[in-house]
C-alpha cells in the first residue's frame, strides 16, 4: 500500500466546507473503502472528567463499545499511555475488548491537539498482523490533519 498517494485526499477532506463529524465520517469511509484490511475505522474521543472514551464517527460493523473506561481494552490503554498500540493478533492480548469474532488485529493511534490526547483513531482488521510501520506513520498523519478541526 502506497500511503503517500492517500494523503492528498485526507488533506482535501479536512479543507472542505462542512461540520467536523461529517468530515470525520468521510475520512473513516475513505480509509475503509481504500485500504482492504481496514475493516472497521472509527474515532473515540476522551472525556477527561469521567476518564472515558466516547465513540465518534465510524464505518464498519455496529459496536456496543460506545463508552470505554481509560485503561480498558486497547483504546483505553492508549488513552493512558499516549502511545500507538498495534495488536497483531487480538487473541494474544490479555486486555482486549472483543468487538466481533471477525476481528483479528487492531491498531490505535492517539489524536493530540496542542499536546493533549483528545482521542484516537481505531482500526480493526479481519486479517492477522496486517499493520506495518507505514500504517502507523500514515495514521499519525491522518490525526495531525484531524487535529486542525479541533484547534
C-alpha positions in Angstrom: 0.0 0.0 0.0 1.4 3.4 -1.0 0.1 5.6 1.7 1.6 8.7 0.1 -1.0 8.6 -2.6 -3.8 8.7 0.0 -2.6 11.8 1.9 -3.9 14.4 -0.6 -7.5 13.1 -0.2 -7.2 13.3 3.6 -6.0 16.9 3.3 -8.8 17.7 0.9 -11.5 16.3 3.2 -10.2 18.4 6.1 -10.2 21.6 4.0 -13.8 21.1 2.7 -16.7 23.1 4.0 -18.9 21.2 6.5 -19.0 20.2 10.1 -16.4 18.2 12.0 -18.4 15.0 12.3 -19.2 14.8 8.6 -15.5 15.3 7.8 -14.5 12.6 10.3 -17.1 10.2 8.9 -15.8 10.9 5.4 -12.3 10.1 6.5 -13.5 6.8 8.1 -15.3 5.9 4.9 -12.4 6.8 2.7 -9.9 4.7 4.7 -12.4 1.8 5.0 -13.1 1.8 1.2 -9.4 2.4 0.1 -7.4 0.1 2.4 -8.6 -3.5 2.0 -7.6 -4.6 5.5 -9.2 -1.6 7.3 -12.5 -3.4 8.1 -13.6 -1.0 10.9 -12.5 2.6 11.1 -13.6 5.0 13.9 -12.7 7.7 16.2 -13.1 7.8 20.0 -12.9 11.0 22.0 -11.7 11.4 25.6 -13.8 12.9 28.4 -11.2 13.7 30.9 -13.6 14.4 33.7 -15.0 10.9 33.6 -11.9 9.2 32.3 -13.8 7.6 29.5 -13.6 7.4 25.7 -16.8 8.1 23.7 -17.4 6.7 20.2 -17.5 9.3 17.5 -18.0 8.8 13.7 -17.1 5.3 12.4 -17.6 3.0 9.5 -17.9 -0.8 9.9 -20.0 -3.2 11.9 -22.1 -1.7 14.7 -20.4 -1.9 18.1 -21.6 -2.0 21.7 -18.4 -0.3 22.8 -19.7 3.3 22.7 -18.1 4.2 26.1 -14.7 2.8 27.1 -13.1 3.5 30.5 -9.5 4.6 30.4 -7.2 1.6 30.9 -9.7 -0.9 29.5 -9.0 -2.6 26.2 -6.6 -1.3 23.6 -8.3 2.0 23.2 -8.4 2.6 26.9 -4.7 1.8 27.2 -3.8 4.3 24.5 -5.9 6.9 26.4 -3.5 6.4 29.4 -0.2 5.7 27.6 -0.4 8.4 24.8 1.3 5.9 22.5 0.4 4.0 19.4 -0.7 0.4 20.1 -0.5 -2.2 17.4 -2.0 -5.6 18.2 -1.0 -8.2 15.5 -3.3 -10.9 17.0 -6.1 -9.9 19.4 -6.3 -13.4 20.8 -2.8 -13.0 22.2 -3.8 -9.8 24.1 -4.9 -10.0 27.7 -6.6 -6.6 28.0 -8.6 -6.8 24.7 -12.3 -6.0 24.5 -13.8 -8.3 21.9 -15.8 -6.4 19.3 -16.5 -9.3 16.9 -15.3 -12.8 16.2 -14.1 -11.5 12.8 -11.6 -9.0 14.3 -8.1 -10.5 14.2 -5.9 -7.4 14.7 -6.1 -3.8 15.8 -4.2 -0.5 15.6 -4.9 2.6 17.7 -3.2 5.9 17.3 -3.7 8.8 19.7 -5.0 12.1 18.5 -3.2 15.1 20.0 -4.4 18.8 20.0 -1.9 21.2 21.5 -0.1 18.4 23.1 -3.2 16.9 24.8 -4.5 13.5 23.9 -8.2 14.2 23.0 -9.0 10.9 21.4 -7.8 8.3 18.9 -8.3 6.6 15.6 -9.1 2.9 15.9 -8.8 0.4 13.1 -9.9 -3.2 13.3 -8.9 -5.8 10.7 -10.2 -9.2 9.8 -6.6 -10.2 8.9 -3.9 -11.3 11.4 -0.9 -8.9 11.5 -1.5 -6.6 8.6 -0.3 -3.4 10.1 3.2 -2.1 9.4 5.2 1.0 10.4 3.8 2.6 7.3 0.3 2.2 8.7 1.4 3.9 11.9 3.1 6.8 10.1 0.0 7.3 7.8 -2.4 7.2 10.7 -0.3 9.7 12.6 -0.5 11.9 9.5 -4.3 11.5 9.4 -4.5 12.5 13.1 -2.3 15.5 12.5 -4.8 16.6 9.8 -7.8 15.9 12.0 -6.3 17.9 14.9 -6.8 21.0 12.8 -10.5 20.6 13.2 -10.2 21.0 17.0 -7.7 23.9 17.2 
